[in-house]
Amino acid sequence: MTTENNDKVVAGTWSGDLTPPDSIPSKADVVIIGGGIVGVSTAWFLARQGVDVVLCEKGYIAGEQSGRNWGWVRQQGRDPRELPMMIESIRIFSELEAEIGESVGFSRGGCLFTANREKDLQAFHEWVEIAKDFELDTRVIDATELSTLVDGATPNWYGAMYTASDGRAEPHKTTPAIARAAVRAGATIVTSCAVRGIESSAGRVSAVVTEHGPISTSVVLCAAGAWTSMFCRSMGISVPQLKVRGTVARTAPAEKVLESNIFDDRIGIRRRDDGGYTIAHGSVLDHGITPATFRYSFKFIPALMQEIKVLRLRFGKDFFDELGMPTKWALDQASPFESNRVLNPEPSKRVLRGIRRNLYEVFPKLAGVDIVEAWAGMVETSPDVVPMIGEVGDIAGFHIATGFSGHGFGIGPGAGKALAAMLTGGENSIDLTPFRLSRFFDGTPIRPMSTI
Ligand SMILES: Cc1cc2nc3c(=O)[nH]c(=O)nc-3n(C[C@H](O)[C@H](O)[C@H](O)COP(=O)(O)OP(=O)(O)OC[C@H]3O[C@@H](n4cnc5c(N)ncnc54)[C@H](O)[C@@H]3O)c2cc1C
């Protein structure tokens, strides 16, 4: 079977046998919960500094968000708080393949947000002023220049915001490759190993308790993606977090009509390293209402208002699934993390129909190209759509890194570097105070400055 016809190129990341480990280490300097790009990158940077680090993943490396995303590695359009970390991250991406000796499909093809209305251009000009402060190459281009970058698209775009130095990488390759590099550097990575909770002594972390036994440690990073809020809640820590479902597809290799990632009202599209395209709908955010929606709704009002036009609310299974989950459990009994090894939502059939229709309408040159694989992922987001990072709660040594929203893949390696410095108390070139969890509880206005 050729790569392009294999319908599990992406889903292969979270398929196959999950073999429990024969044994796990009894102690470590640092234990990381979660094998997404954030946890794995942190493990890589820690191991390279000689830190004894163990990463526990309940399912597969990159089995949730980090293997399912669009693969955009972009600086463009971000909240300014994220830009220093993101600029460092894309620098790490540009050297990653040489550093680790594996392909992750990274290339700097640029990023385009197109303007369907004249007023979109005004918003783009405003963001270009932010870009100038960070010496980015972002600019607003007119329709004529745009037509030289995109071949045969039908919309009458007014122009676009364009960052030539932005890029893309293949999610199904990137995080597993960084995980292998972390292991070569000395990290221990254990899959099929859910962490149930934390033990403490004299107000400090003393161990993480996994389904395969305890690991003594005094420093923990919870990089558990969509599960962080639930994990922390079991410890009495409130982490406001909601989820939206994103449906994604990929085409077979096809004629090249673009090099840059393009975001338009109708389609989000990027070229893949196998010559196909990864595609998604440009304006659908699918939120299944759950008890967490009500718990955190007040803090999420600004984000919900911002996304109101694209938000599709559903009430049903998600609500009752979450309602049925325990909020506390004994550490010597199975936890919800073991009964939910992989968060694997069904792609929406309706959204898939829209993706196919929009692809063929916007790019007639791609009309008829086969869509060979479809999947979905749950994007977890914070109320202001930027991450929550730092030591939290009453137990010293317990840290979180979560809430990366719909843009944590690109920033993941940069976050990993900054997190490694945070955990070891080393010099950090990135100021992490804007990401403190307490901003949602100390009266700081909650103002999303980018989209989910
Ligand atoms: C459809 C979609 C499109 C996106 N597009 C982009 C994009 O183009 N560009 C971009 O930059 N970002 C994008 N994102 C966002 C990006 O994928 C995420 O922000 C990023 O992957 C988050 O990484 P993470 O390591 O924090 O979390 P995850 O990748 O979700 O990893 C968390 C891991 O923790 C594990 N875990 C949880 N609880 C436990 C426990 N108790 N014990 C052990 N393990 C546990 C989970 O199994 C999971 O594997 C997209 C996301 C989605 C879903």
The ligand as an SDF file (V2000), in Angstrom:
LIG
                    3D

 53 58  0  0  0  0  0  0  0  0999 V2000
   -7.8780   19.8240   15.0410 C   0  0  0  0  0  0  0  0  0  0  0  0
   -6.7580   20.5820   15.6370 C   0  0  0  0  0  0  0  0  0  0  0  0
   -6.0400   21.4880   14.8500 C   0  0  0  0  0  0  0  0  0  0  0  0
   -4.9740   22.2070   15.3950 C   0  0  0  0  0  0  0  0  0  0  0  0
   -4.1600   22.9390   14.5680 N   0  0  0  0  0  0  0  0  0  0  0  0
   -3.0130   23.4840   15.0580 C   0  0  0  0  0  0  0  0  0  0  0  0
   -2.0680   24.0750   14.1860 C   0  0  0  0  0  0  0  0  0  0  0  0
   -2.2010   24.0770   12.9700 O   0  0  0  0  0  0  0  0  0  0  0  0
   -0.9630   24.6540   14.7320 N   0  0  0  0  0  0  0  0  0  0  0  0
   -0.7430   24.6530   16.0780 C   0  0  0  0  0  0  0  0  0  0  0  0
    0.2530   25.2300   16.5060 O   0  0  0  0  0  0  0  0  0  0  0  0
   -1.6020   24.0200   16.9150 N   0  0  0  0  0  0  0  0  0  0  0  0
   -2.7040   23.4380   16.4460 C   0  0  0  0  0  0  0  0  0  0  0  0
   -3.5710   22.7740   17.2730 N   0  0  0  0  0  0  0  0  0  0  0  0
   -3.3190   22.7960   18.7220 C   0  0  0  0  0  0  0  0  0  0  0  0
   -2.2190   21.8410   19.1290 C   0  0  0  0  0  0  0  0  0  0  0  0
   -2.4180   20.5750   18.5550 O   0  0  0  0  0  0  0  0  0  0  0  0
   -2.2030   21.7330   20.6500 C   0  0  0  0  0  0  0  0  0  0  0  0
   -2.1970   23.0160   21.2390 O   0  0  0  0  0  0  0  0  0  0  0  0
   -0.9620   20.9910   21.1490 C   0  0  0  0  0  0  0  0  0  0  0  0
   -0.7950   19.7980   20.4420 O   0  0  0  0  0  0  0  0  0  0  0  0
   -1.0900   20.7260   22.6400 C   0  0  0  0  0  0  0  0  0  0  0  0
   -0.0390   19.8850   23.0260 O   0  0  0  0  0  0  0  0  0  0  0  0
   -0.0080   19.2970   24.4890 P   0  0  0  0  0  0  0  0  0  0  0  0
    1.2470   18.5280   24.6150 O   0  0  0  0  0  0  0  0  0  0  0  0
   -0.2630   20.4050   25.4640 O   0  0  0  0  0  0  0  0  0  0  0  0
   -1.3080   18.3650   24.6050 O   0  0  0  0  0  0  0  0  0  0  0  0
   -1.6860   16.9650   23.9340 P   0  0  0  0  0  0  0  0  0  0  0  0
   -1.0820   16.7910   22.6030 O   0  0  0  0  0  0  0  0  0  0  0  0
   -3.1630   16.8610   24.0210 O   0  0  0  0  0  0  0  0  0  0  0  0
   -1.0070   15.9050   24.8960 O   0  0  0  0  0  0  0  0  0  0  0  0
   -1.4510   15.6740   26.2130 C   0  0  0  0  0  0  0  0  0  0  0  0
   -1.2060   14.2030   26.5070 C   0  0  0  0  0  0  0  0  0  0  0  0
   -1.3980   13.9640   27.8970 O   0  0  0  0  0  0  0  0  0  0  0  0
   -1.8630   12.6430   28.0390 C   0  0  0  0  0  0  0  0  0  0  0  0
   -2.4700   12.5100   29.3690 N   0  0  0  0  0  0  0  0  0  0  0  0
   -3.5400   13.1780   29.8600 C   0  0  0  0  0  0  0  0  0  0  0  0
   -3.7860   12.8150   31.1350 N   0  0  0  0  0  0  0  0  0  0  0  0
   -2.8420   11.9160   31.4650 C   0  0  0  0  0  0  0  0  0  0  0  0
   -2.5560   11.1930   32.6740 C   0  0  0  0  0  0  0  0  0  0  0  0
   -3.3130   11.3320   33.7750 N   0  0  0  0  0  0  0  0  0  0  0  0
   -1.5190   10.3320   32.6740 N   0  0  0  0  0  0  0  0  0  0  0  0
   -0.7300   10.1790   31.5560 C   0  0  0  0  0  0  0  0  0  0  0  0
   -0.9650   10.8430   30.3890 N   0  0  0  0  0  0  0  0  0  0  0  0
   -1.9960   11.7100   30.3630 C   0  0  0  0  0  0  0  0  0  0  0  0
   -2.8700   12.5110   26.9000 C   0  0  0  0  0  0  0  0  0  0  0  0
   -3.1250   11.1570   26.5890 O   0  0  0  0  0  0  0  0  0  0  0  0
   -2.1700   13.2700   25.7750 C   0  0  0  0  0  0  0  0  0  0  0  0
   -1.4540   12.4150   24.9170 O   0  0  0  0  0  0  0  0  0  0  0  0
   -4.6550   22.0560   16.7660 C   0  0  0  0  0  0  0  0  0  0  0  0
   -5.3670   21.1520   17.5630 C   0  0  0  0  0  0  0  0  0  0  0  0
   -6.3830   20.3860   16.9950 C   0  0  0  0  0  0  0  0  0  0  0  0
   -7.0790   19.3660   17.8440 C   0  0  0  0  0  0  0  0  0  0  0  0
  1  2  1  0
  2  3  1  0
  2 52  2  0
  3  4  2  0
  4  5  1  0
  4 50  1  0
  5  6  2  0
  6  7  1  0
  6 13  1  0
  7  8  2  0
  7  9  1  0
  9 10  1  0
 10 11  2  0
 10 12  1  0
 12 13  2  0
 13 14  1  0
 14 15  1  0
 14 50  1  0
 15 16  1  0
 16 17  1  0
 16 18  1  0
 18 19  1  0
 18 20  1  0
 20 21  1  0
 20 22  1  0
 22 23  1  0
 23 24  1  0
 24 25  2  0
 24 26  1  0
 24 27  1  0
 27 28  1  0
 28 29  2  0
 28 30  1  0
 28 31  1  0
 31 32  1  0
 32 33  1  0
 33 34  1  0
 33 48  1  0
 34 35  1  0
 35 36  1  0
 35 46  1  0
 36 37  1  0
 36 45  1  0
 37 38  2  0
 38 39  1  0
 39 40  1  0
 39 45  2  0
 40 41  1  0
 40 42  2  0
 42 43  1  0
 43 44  2  0
 44 45  1  0
 46 47  1  0
 46 48  1  0
 48 49  1  0
 50 51  2  0
 51 52  1  0
 52 53  1  0
M  END
$$$$
